[in-house]
Amino acid sequence: MDTAWIALIGTVFGGAGLKVIEGFLTRGQGKSDAATAMREELRKESTTLREEIRVVEKDLDAWKEKYFLLLQDYLELKSQFAHREPLTEAQNNVEEGNDW
């Protein structure tokens, strides 16, 4: 074969080989970019969820405070009425003026 043909074939195969190697390198980079994008998305989502949890915890604390205030009021009223002597239904009717 003529050296010109050998040089031409070598150039074609060299260029094709270079493209194959470049394809392998960029394919790995594409996977890396996709993984990086997924990690970033998950970080943003977890940050958003943490903020929502903080808001819900604040609401929970507010409702707990309201509950314990109401419980305290209830227990105070219950203790006040426990000291009173319970009236029968007949005594209540007499005091109200009902003659049933």
N, C-alpha and C positions, 0 to 999 in steps of 0.2 A: 504494500500500500504506500501511497504517496504520503509524505510527512504533512502535507496540507490537510489531507483527509483525517489523519490521526489527530491533528491539532483541532480540527473542527468537531470531531466526535468527542474528544476530551473536553472541549469547551461546553458542548451540549450536556454531557453527563455531569460535568462539574456544576453547571448552573442548576440542573435538575436536583442534584444532590444537595446543593446549597438551599434550594427551596424546601426540600424535604426536612432538612435540619431546622430551618427557620419555622416550618409548620409545627414541628415538635416543641420548639421553644415557646412559640406564641400560644400553643394550646395549653401548656402548663400555666402560662401567665394569665390566660383567660379564666382558668379554674381558680387561680389565686384571686383574681379580681372579683369573681362571683362570690367566693367565700368571704372576702373582705366586705363586700356590699351586704351580704347576709348578716355578718357580725355587727355592722353599723346599724342595720335595721333593728336587730334584736336589742342593741344597746338603747336605741331611741324608745322602743316599745317598753323595755323594762323601766326606763326613766319615767315614762308616762304612767305606767302602772304603779310605781312607787309613789308618785305624786297623788294619784287617786287614792291609794291606801292611806296616805297622810290625811287627806280630806275626810275619808270615812272614819278614821280614828278620832279626828276632832269632833265629828258629829256624834260618834259613840260616847265620847267623854261628856259632851253636852247633855245627851239623853240620860247618861248615868247620873249626872249631877241633879237633873230634874227629878229622876226617879227617887233618889235618896232624900231629896227635900220633901217630896210628897209622902214618902214613907215615914219620915220624921214627923210631919204634920199629922198623919194618920195615927201614929203611935201616941202622940200627945193627946189627941182627941179621944182615943180609946181609953187612955188612962184617966182622963177627966170623967168620962161617962161610966167607967168602972166603979168609981167612988160613989156615984149616985145610986140610990136605992131603986131597984127596978119596980115600976108600977104595974099592977095588973090591968087587964083591959077594962074591968069593971070600975076601978078607981079612975082610970082615964075618962070613962064615960061620965062619971059623977062630976068630975072636975070641969068637964066641958059642958055639962048641963044636958046631956042626952039621956033620955029615959027609955031605953030600948028594952 
